[in-house]
Amino acid sequence: MNSYIGEPDFNAGYYQALTYVAIVIVISIVYQTKQVQRYLSGSKVPEIPDLPQRRDKYEQDVYAQGMSQSTTALAPTSKIHFTPTVYAHKLWNYVFHILGVGDMSIGEIIIFILYIAINIIFLVIPFNGSGIPSTINIRAAYVALGNAAFVYPMATRNSVFLKLIGVPFERMIRFHRWVGRTIFYLLTFHASYQITIVGNLRQIFNREVTRYGFLAYISIFIIIVMSHSLFRRYFFELFYWSHFFFIFFFIFGCLHQPQFLVFTIYGFVLYVIDRAIRFINGFKPVEMVSIEALSGGVTRIVFDFKSRYEAGQYMFVNFSNLNPPVSLIAWHPVSFSSAPGIGSDDVSHDSIHMKIQGSFTRRLYAQSQEGIYNMPSKMKVDGPYGRPTLDFSSYRTVVLVAGGIGITPMFSILRDLVDRQISNKPIVTQSIYFLWTIPDTNAYSWFGNELTETNDKFTKRLPENKYLLDIKIFLTKSSTTPSSLFFQGRPDFLTVMQDLKHYHGSGDIAVGVCGPPSMLKEVRKAAVAESDETCLIKVHRETFEL
Ligand SMILES: Cc1cc2nc3c(=O)[nH]c(=O)nc-3n(C[C@H](O)[C@H](O)[C@H](O)COP(=O)(O)OP(=O)(O)OC[C@H]3O[C@@H](n4cnc5c(N)ncnc54)[C@H](O)[C@@H]3O)c2cc1C
């Protein structure tokens, strides 16, 4: 490597990679410090004040009477945030729809612009008095390598890299996509420039260095084309398997230019370790207690998970051990729909609920419906993974919003909070609002028993003046409502948040949401609109997409 240091184009990639390392170190220090603070403050059992008096009016005003804002007694409010903090929060979280990309917050757009700026700077910055690089095509290749140093660890599920910076796999995958595409555009520039210089394809194949370069480029070309959202959404297997062309990209890249190895080896090693851990996990199946086909195409699987997990996490499952197997090699992500069950005195099992989407979930449902599985049986599990971006137990008021099968992680969080309240764990949460939108009462059966049981446990075990659990089910395709638990139509999140502020007074609110993109956007917009000096509304969102 030393022989290359000093060469302007090599230096560009090298210092760019070092810039990323510096950013990673700063993020790690911030995250790890927060973890320590959280650990130190997490053991104190807080004092729970009395709730303001006025549930009855809240019910009538906000939900039954066409979502008008409540005018009843307010809890005392005071300013707890500076105005610039509020504006920064609103600006960072403001959501835009970008054509062909989807919803992005201004915060994400800023991060993206910074990332592109770093790339442009290292593409054109003069090194060693070289001026604007005359060899910009070579420079582009080195800047691509600076990015390639990070593209592999960004796609790992178990790596020290993700643990250090505290960004879970399902969130990091978005950055993996950005970095992957940037590498591709830079290499497209590099390759087309080289082809123009060499003249024709035959000459490219005659020379070893250009032949391997060309093959490396074809490998990344296949990966990028197949990772288009069209393939990811509708031909997932094609997208998944074509991604393994990264191995050819790595091999041909190293044969084309030995420096490729210098940049990518660390990330590649982390990736190999991750695959090894996942492979070993595959040999530790968990015992299934039951598998049941519920109405509306949902399969519920109850099992005993021996390892630790946290509410809101997910795992990858494989049902090749079932007789007959659902699929031999496919691993699918699914959220825990149960809570880890700390302090619970009931016999508690763990569960997942999978709704029909495509061939895999359809086969699982059809086979469960036929009742052909003998229990106990085993399923393979890789996980748990993921982490909610908010620590819900440190907020006095928590709102959990779910659309359809998006209830799984939200119920897990709800159950965990209630279990911890009941068992007198150090938890600040006093009021929980649970809003679930489903088409009709059929879907209610997916979690009806669980919600009733949680509510019963809550009302029996916790004092009414101190704790509040408010469960509301919204039916979008039903003309009747069987009980006061149910409401017609969709919740108006703006009104809901206005009312929560009205009722609870000052104090930040944590919102968790999992559902269709339109629901996520509405919740995020309402949270931004209603945040002010008395209350910042922070949103953790979950999409069932990687
Ligand atoms: C973090 C996470 C948690 C999830 N939790 C739940 C849950 O609790 N309940 C539930 O019903 N569904 C959940 N899903 C969705 C579930 O993984 C998909 O519905 C399922 O994998 C679809 O497989 P299929 O072959 O039936 O459908 P397909 O038609 O093949 O796929 C439907 C969609 O699921 C995605 N998908 C398919 N296979 C995979 C895979 N192996 N890895 C990643 N994405 C894939 C694709 O983007 C595709 O657009 C979750 C997804 C994620 C990412």
The ligand as an ORCA input file, in Angstrom:
! r2SCAN-3c Opt
* xyz 0 1
  C     -38.301     -6.052      9.848
  C     -39.522     -6.739      9.255
  C     -40.500     -7.219     10.085
  C     -41.636     -7.850      9.543
  N     -42.608     -8.305     10.388
  C     -43.721     -8.889      9.871
  C     -44.752     -9.347     10.740
  O     -44.677     -9.269     11.957
  N     -45.849     -9.918     10.166
  C     -45.970    -10.035      8.808
  O     -46.991    -10.534      8.336
  N     -45.008     -9.599      7.966
  C     -43.884     -9.036      8.461
  N     -42.892     -8.600      7.611
  C     -43.075     -8.784      6.170
  C     -42.694    -10.213      5.774
  O     -41.305    -10.400      5.939
  C     -43.055    -10.425      4.294
  O     -44.433    -10.271      4.174
  C     -42.692    -11.809      3.825
  O     -41.302    -11.991      3.863
  C     -43.239    -11.963      2.413
  O     -42.743    -13.130      1.808
  P     -43.572    -13.821      0.617
  O     -42.694    -14.753     -0.126
  O     -44.840    -14.370      1.144
  O     -44.012    -12.608     -0.308
  P     -43.245    -11.935     -1.520
  O     -44.265    -11.510     -2.513
  O     -42.101    -12.748     -1.962
  O     -42.690    -10.655     -0.806
  C     -43.520     -9.591     -0.389
  C     -42.618     -8.477      0.104
  O     -41.876     -8.907      1.249
  C     -40.477     -8.616      1.096
  N     -39.726     -9.865      1.316
  C     -39.991    -11.078      0.818
  N     -39.091    -11.983      1.239
  C     -38.233    -11.310      2.031
  C     -37.055    -11.667      2.734
  N     -36.590    -12.919      2.748
  N     -36.391    -10.699      3.406
  C     -36.838     -9.426      3.399
  N     -37.944     -9.029      2.751
  C     -38.626     -9.950      2.067
  C     -40.262     -8.096     -0.306
  O     -39.837     -6.748     -0.247
  C     -41.590     -8.119     -0.968
  O     -41.936     -6.879     -1.476
  C     -41.768     -7.989      8.128
  C     -40.758     -7.507      7.303
  C     -39.652     -6.886      7.845
  C     -38.570     -6.382      6.933
*
